[in-house]
Amino acid sequence: MEIVVRLDMVLAHRKMKGRELAEAIGITEQNLSLLKSGRVKGVRFETLARICEVLECQPGDLLEALPKK
């Protein structure tokens, strides 16, 4: 199973820039960029909860599990 991060799609749907989200949740744009690209090994539940609060979404809107290719 592969976990795909759909944060870019949610940001686009909310018409919000990554810079705005990073500022709102208190992380650097660089860390947010790593998260958006899926190049992180994990994310704190606290950070995920803040993202969901700001974007008014559920964790399932941001993450998708796909079968490995």
GUVO-623807 format. One line per 3 residues: number of its first residue (from 1); for each residue x, y, z of N, C-alpha, C, CB. Coordinates in Angstrom, 1 decimal, always signed. Each point is the difference from the previous one (the first is absolute). Glycine has a CB too. Layout:
N
NUM	X:Y:Z:X:Y:Z:X:Y:Z:X:Y:Z | ...
END
This chain:
69
1	+0.8:-1.2:+0.0:-0.8:+1.2:+0.0:+0.9:+1.2:+0.0:-1.9:-1.2:+1.2 | +1.5:+2.2:-2.0:+0.7:+1.3:-0.1:-0.9:+1.1:+0.5:+1.4:-0.9:-2.0 | -0.9:+1.8:+2.8:-0.7:+1.1:+0.5:+0.3:+1.3:-0.9:-0.1:-0.9:+2.4
4	-0.9:+1.5:-3.0:+0.2:+1.1:-0.9:-0.6:+1.2:+0.7:-0.1:-1.4:-2.1 | +0.8:+2.5:+2.1:-0.4:+1.3:+0.6:-0.7:+0.8:-1.0:+1.9:-0.1:+1.7 | -3.2:+0.5:-1.4:-0.8:+0.8:-0.9:-0.2:+1.4:+0.5:-1.2:-2.1:-0.6
7	+2.2:+2.6:+1.4:-0.1:+1.3:+0.5:-0.1:+1.1:-1.0:+1.3:-0.8:+1.9 | -0.6:+0.7:-3.0:+0.0:+0.9:-1.1:-1.4:+0.2:-0.6:+2.3:-0.6:-0.6 | -3.0:-0.5:+0.5:-1.4:+0.1:-0.5:-0.9:+0.7:+0.9:+0.4:-2.2:-1.2
10	-0.3:+1.9:+2.5:-0.8:+0.6:+1.0:+0.3:+1.5:+0.1:-0.1:-2.1:+1.3 | +1.3:+2.5:-1.4:+0.4:+1.4:+0.0:-0.6:+0.7:-1.2:+2.2:-0.5:+1.2 | -2.1:-0.1:-2.4:-0.5:+0.6:-1.2:-1.5:+0.2:+0.1:+1.8:-1.0:-1.3
13	-2.5:+0.0:+1.9:-1.5:+0.0:+0.1:-0.4:+1.2:+1.0:-0.1:-2.5:-0.5 | +1.0:+2.7:+1.5:-0.3:+1.1:+1.0:+0.5:+1.3:-0.5:+0.1:-1.7:+1.8 | +0.6:+1.7:-2.9:+0.6:+1.2:-0.6:+1.0:+0.7:+1.1:-2.1:+0.4:-1.5
16	+2.9:-1.3:+2.0:+1.0:+0.4:+1.0:+1.4:-0.3:-0.4:-1.7:-0.3:+1.8 | +2.6:+1.1:-1.5:+1.4:-0.2:-0.4:+0.7:-0.7:+1.1:+0.1:+2.0:-1.4 | +0.9:-2.8:+1.1:+0.8:-0.7:+1.0:+0.6:+0.9:+1.0:+0.5:-1.7:-1.7
19	-0.1:+2.9:+1.3:+0.6:+1.0:+0.9:-1.0:+0.3:+1.1:+1.4:+0.9:-1.8 | -2.7:-0.7:+1.4:-1.0:+0.4:+0.9:-0.3:-1.1:+1.0:-1.0:+1.4:-1.7 | +1.0:-2.7:+1.2:-0.3:-1.1:+0.9:+1.2:-0.2:+1.0:-1.3:-1.1:-1.8
22	+2.5:+1.2:+1.3:+1.2:-0.2:+0.8:+0.0:+1.1:+1.2:+1.3:-0.9:-2.0 | -1.7:+2.1:+1.7:-0.1:+1.0:+1.0:-1.1:-0.2:+1.0:+0.9:+1.6:-1.7 | -2.0:-2.1:+1.2:-1.2:-0.2:+0.8:+0.3:-1.2:+1.0:-1.5:+0.9:-1.8
25	+2.3:-1.9:+1.4:+0.2:-1.2:+0.9:+1.3:+0.1:+0.7:-1.4:-1.3:-1.5 | +2.2:+2.3:+1.2:+1.3:+0.1:+0.7:+1.1:-0.9:-0.4:-1.4:+0.7:+1.8 | +1.5:-1.0:-3.1:+1.2:-0.7:-0.5:+0.6:+0.7:-1.1:-1.0:-2.2:+0.7
28	+2.2:+1.9:-1.1:+0.7:+0.7:-1.0:-0.6:-0.5:-1.4:+2.1:+0.2:+1.4 | -1.9:+0.7:-2.4:-0.5:-0.3:-1.3:+0.8:-1.2:-0.6:-0.6:+2.4:-0.4 | +1.9:-2.5:+0.8:+0.8:-1.2:-0.4:-0.6:-1.3:+0.5:+2.1:+1.5:-0.1
31	-2.4:-1.5:+1.4:-0.6:-1.2:+0.6:-1.4:-0.4:-0.6:+1.2:+0.5:+2.1 | -2.0:+0.6:-2.4:-1.2:-0.3:-0.7:+0.2:-0.5:-1.4:-1.0:+1.8:+1.4 | +2.0:-1.3:-2.1:+0.3:-0.5:-1.3:+0.4:-1.5:+0.0:+0.7:+2.4:-0.6
34	+0.1:-2.7:+1.6:+0.4:-1.5:+0.1:-1.2:-0.8:+0.3:+2.2:+0.7:+0.9 | -3.1:-0.2:-0.1:-1.3:-0.8:+0.3:-0.8:-0.1:-1.3:+0.0:+0.8:+2.4 | -0.2:+0.3:-3.1:-0.8:-0.1:-1.2:+0.6:-0.9:-1.1:-0.7:+2.3:+0.4
37	+2.0:-2.4:-0.4:+0.6:-0.9:-1.0:+0.1:-1.5:+0.4:+1.3:+2.0:-0.7 | -1.7:-2.2:+2.0:+0.0:-1.4:+0.5:+1.4:-0.4:+0.4:-1.9:-0.5:-1.4 | +2.9:+1.4:+1.5:+1.4:-0.4:+0.3:+0.2:+0.0:+1.5:+0.7:+1.0:-2.2
40	-1.7:-1.2:+3.0:+0.2:-0.1:+1.5:-0.3:-1.4:+0.4:-0.6:+2.4:+0.3 | +1.2:-2.9:+0.8:-0.2:-1.3:+0.5:-1.2:-0.1:+0.9:+2.4:-0.5:-0.2 | -2.8:+1.7:+0.7:-1.1:+0.1:+0.9:-0.5:+1.4:+0.3:+0.8:-2.1:+1.1
43	-1.9:+2.2:-0.5:-0.6:+1.3:+0.3:-0.6:-0.1:+1.4:-0.4:+0.6:-2.5 | +0.6:+0.4:+3.3:-0.6:+0.0:+1.4:-1.5:+0.1:-0.1:+2.1:+1.0:+1.0 | -2.8:-1.7:-0.2:-1.5:+0.2:+0.0:-0.4:+1.4:+0.3:-0.2:-2.4:+0.7
46	+1.0:+3.1:+0.1:-0.3:+1.4:+0.4:+0.1:+0.9:-1.3:+0.9:-0.4:+2.3 | +0.1:+0.1:-3.1:+0.1:+0.8:-1.3:-1.1:-0.3:-0.9:+2.5:+0.0:+0.3 | -2.8:-1.3:-0.4:-1.1:-0.5:-0.9:-1.3:+0.7:+0.5:+1.2:-2.2:-0.5
49	-1.5:+2.2:+1.8:-1.2:+0.6:+0.5:-0.1:+1.5:-0.3:+0.0:-1.7:+1.8 | +1.2:+2.4:-1.7:+0.0:+1.4:-0.3:-0.3:+0.3:-1.5:+1.6:+0.4:+1.9 | -1.0:-1.3:-2.7:-0.3:+0.2:-1.5:-1.5:-0.2:-0.2:+2.4:-0.9:-0.6
52	-3.0:-0.2:+1.1:-1.4:-0.3:-0.2:-0.9:+1.2:+0.6:+0.5:-2.5:+0.1 | -0.1:+3.0:+1.0:-0.7:+1.1:+0.6:+0.0:+1.2:-0.9:+0.5:-0.8:+2.2 | +0.6:+1.2:-2.7:+0.2:+1.2:-0.9:-0.7:-0.2:-1.3:+2.1:+0.6:+1.1
55	-2.0:-1.8:-1.7:-0.6:-0.3:-1.3:-1.4:-0.5:+0.1:+2.3:-0.5:-0.8 | -2.8:+0.3:+2.0:-1.4:-0.5:+0.2:-0.2:-1.3:-0.7:-0.8:+2.4:+0.3 | +1.7:-3.4:+0.0:-0.1:-1.3:-0.7:+0.3:-1.1:+1.0:+0.7:+1.1:-2.2
58	-0.8:-2.3:+1.7:+0.3:-1.2:+0.8:+1.4:-0.5:-0.5:-2.5:-0.6:+0.3 | +3.2:-0.2:+0.6:+1.3:-0.6:-0.5:-0.2:-0.8:-1.3:+0.7:-0.1:+2.4 | -1.8:-0.6:-2.5:-0.2:-0.8:-1.3:-0.1:+0.9:-1.2:-1.2:-1.6:+1.4
61	+1.0:+2.9:-1.3:+0.0:+0.9:-1.1:+1.4:+0.3:-0.5:-2.2:+1.0:+0.8 | +3.1:-1.2:+0.2:+1.4:+0.4:-0.3:+0.9:-1.2:-0.4:-0.3:+1.8:+1.6 | -0.1:-3.0:-1.1:+0.8:-1.2:-0.2:-0.8:-1.1:-0.7:+1.4:+0.6:+2.0
64	-0.8:-1.3:-2.9:-0.7:-1.1:-0.7:+0.9:-1.2:-0.1:-1.3:+1.6:-1.4 | +0.8:-2.8:+1.7:+0.8:-1.2:+0.0:-0.3:-0.7:-1.4:-0.1:-0.3:+2.6 | +1.2:+0.1:-3.3:-0.1:-0.7:-1.3:+0.8:-1.3:+0.0:-0.4:+2.2:-1.2
67	-0.1:-3.2:+0.4:+0.9:-1.2:-0.1:+1.3:+0.3:-0.6:-2.1:-1.3:-0.3 | +3.1:+0.6:+0.7:+1.4:+0.3:-0.6:+0.0:-0.5:-1.4:+1.1:-0.3:+2.2 | -0.4:+1.1:-3.0:+0.1:-0.4:-1.4:+1.0:-1.1:-0.3:-0.5:+2.4:-0.5
END
